[in-house]
Amino acid sequence: MGHHGILAHNDRRGSGDALRPWIIVGVGAAIYGLVSFWAAGRLPDDDVPTHLTADGTADRFGTAGQVVGIWVALGVGVVALAVVVVLLAQRGPLGALNIPNRDYWTAPQRVPTMRRMLADDMAAVMGVTLTFLSLVPLWMTQAAGNPDGSLAPAAIWLPLGLYVVGLLAWTRLLGRTRYRVQEERQPGRRRSPRGP
């Protein structure tokens, strides 16, 4: 397979179309929005916990409207961040991108493939983050249903720990596999025949 054949293979493997990152972010945003809408209908009018300490104890309370406002602000903020991150991957200056094996992937012939790969991967991070943040409305709704507004610490820290560990493991795997330096054979070059 020639040099251009290798690059075409990498391009197919790395990208999908330009809409894919936005679909991924949109799915995460939809999950967050639907969960928030569902939870909003189950909040009491008053004495809704707006903040929980590390041990799950509620230390601030507000109205249902205030809590829903927090959820909206959180969702809008993370979606806005996702848009910025994806646009940066697709069109931003190469110097602003943190890329494993930078010299290899910023070679002009590989930049389009790298940008599509990076946009897909950043969208996946933000989509998963939005899905994880769907737990916030669930946590606050559950806490509001308890007499003291508290929540079991494990209900917060276990999913948070799984999210962080999973994200770190996945990004490390990407650096070692997806963004590794690819072996490229030159046109007309053949492998040496194997001996007996």
C-alpha positions in Angstrom: 0.0 0.0 0.0 1.4 3.4 -0.9 1.9 6.5 1.1 -1.4 8.0 0.0 -3.2 4.7 0.7 -2.1 4.8 4.3 -3.2 8.4 4.7 -6.6 7.6 3.2 -7.0 4.7 5.6 -6.1 6.9 8.6 -8.6 9.5 7.4 -11.4 7.1 7.3 -10.5 5.6 10.6 -10.1 8.9 12.4 -13.1 11.0 11.4 -16.6 10.4 10.3 -18.3 13.4 8.9 -18.1 16.9 10.3 -21.5 16.6 12.0 -20.4 13.8 14.2 -19.0 15.9 17.1 -22.1 18.0 17.2 -24.4 15.0 17.3 -22.4 13.6 20.2 -22.6 16.8 22.1 -26.3 17.1 21.2 -27.0 13.7 22.6 -25.3 14.6 25.9 -27.2 17.9 26.1 -30.5 16.1 25.4 -29.9 13.6 28.2 -29.1 16.4 30.6 -32.1 18.4 29.5 -34.5 15.5 29.8 -33.3 14.5 33.2 -33.5 18.1 34.4 -37.0 18.5 33.1 -38.1 15.2 34.8 -36.5 16.2 38.1 -37.9 19.7 38.0 -41.4 18.4 38.2 -40.6 16.5 41.4 -39.1 19.3 43.5 -41.0 20.8 46.4 -41.6 24.5 46.2 -39.3 25.5 49.0 -36.4 24.1 51.2 -34.7 22.5 48.2 -31.0 21.9 48.9 -28.8 24.0 46.6 -25.5 22.8 47.9 -24.2 19.7 49.6 -21.0 19.3 51.6 -18.5 16.5 51.0 -20.3 14.3 53.5 -23.7 14.8 51.7 -25.1 17.3 54.3 -27.1 20.2 52.8 -25.8 23.5 54.0 -27.8 25.9 51.7 -31.4 25.8 50.6 -33.5 27.6 48.1 -36.7 27.5 46.1 -37.5 25.1 43.2 -37.1 28.0 40.8 -33.6 28.8 42.1 -32.6 25.2 41.8 -33.9 24.9 38.3 -32.0 28.1 37.4 -28.8 26.5 38.7 -29.4 23.4 36.5 -30.1 25.6 33.4 -26.9 27.7 34.0 -24.8 24.5 34.5 -26.2 23.0 31.3 -25.8 26.1 29.2 -22.3 26.7 30.5 -21.1 23.1 29.7 -22.7 23.1 26.3 -21.0 26.5 25.5 -17.7 25.0 26.6 -18.3 22.0 24.4 -18.9 24.3 21.4 -15.7 26.2 22.0 -13.7 23.0 22.5 -15.0 21.4 19.3 -14.5 24.5 17.2 -11.0 24.8 18.6 -10.3 21.3 17.5 -11.8 21.8 14.1 -10.5 25.3 13.3 -8.3 26.7 16.0 -4.6 27.4 15.8 -2.4 24.3 16.0 -0.4 25.8 18.8 -3.4 25.9 21.0 -4.1 22.1 20.6 -2.6 19.6 23.1 -1.8 16.6 20.8 0.3 13.5 21.5 3.1 13.0 19.0 2.7 16.7 18.0 5.4 16.7 15.3 3.9 13.7 13.5 0.2 14.9 13.6 0.9 18.5 12.8 2.6 17.6 9.5 0.5 19.4 6.8 -0.7 16.2 5.2 -2.1 14.8 8.5 -3.7 17.9 10.0 -7.2 17.4 8.5 -7.3 13.8 9.9 -5.9 15.0 13.2 -8.5 17.7 13.5 -11.4 15.4 12.8 -10.1 12.8 15.3 -9.6 15.5 17.9 -13.0 17.0 17.4 -14.6 13.6 17.7 -12.7 12.8 20.9 -13.3 16.2 22.5 -17.0 15.9 21.7 -17.0 12.5 23.3 -15.5 13.9 26.5 -18.0 16.7 26.6 -21.0 14.4 25.8 -20.0 12.0 28.6 -19.5 15.0 30.9 -23.0 16.3 30.2 -24.4 12.8 30.8 -22.5 12.6 34.1 -23.9 16.0 35.1 -27.4 14.6 34.7 -26.8 13.2 38.1 -26.9 16.7 39.6 -30.7 17.1 39.2 -31.1 13.5 40.4 -29.0 14.1 43.5 -30.7 17.4 44.4 -34.2 15.9 43.9 -33.3 12.9 46.0 -31.9 15.1 48.7 -35.0 17.3 48.7 -37.1 14.3 49.4 -35.1 13.5 52.6 -36.2 15.3 55.8 -32.8 16.9 56.5 -32.0 17.5 52.8 -28.9 15.2 53.0 -27.6 12.5 50.6 -25.5 9.5 51.2 -21.8 10.4 50.5 -21.4 7.2 48.4 -24.1 8.3 46.1 -22.0 11.3 45.1 -18.4 10.1 45.4 -18.7 6.7 43.8 -20.1 7.9 40.4 -17.7 10.9 40.5 -14.7 8.6 41.1 -15.8 6.3 38.3 -16.2 9.3 36.0 -12.7 10.7 36.8 -10.9 7.3 36.6 -12.7 6.3 33.4 -11.9 9.7 31.8 -8.2 9.5 32.7 -7.9 5.9 31.5 -9.6 6.7 28.2 -7.5 9.7 27.5 -4.4 7.7 28.3 -5.5 4.9 25.9 -6.1 7.5 23.1 -2.6 8.8 23.5 -1.1 5.3 23.3 -3.2 3.9 20.4 -5.3 6.4 18.4 -2.7 9.1 18.3 0.4 6.9 18.1 2.8 7.4 15.2 1.7 5.3 12.3 4.1 3.3 10.2 4.1 4.5 6.6 5.7 2.6 3.8 7.1 4.5 0.9 5.7 3.9 -2.6 7.4 1.0 -4.4 9.1 -0.2 -1.3 8.7 -3.9 -0.7 9.3 -6.0 2.3 12.3 -8.3 2.3 11.4 -11.9 1.7 11.3 -14.1 4.7 13.9 -16.8 5.1 13.0 -20.5 5.4 
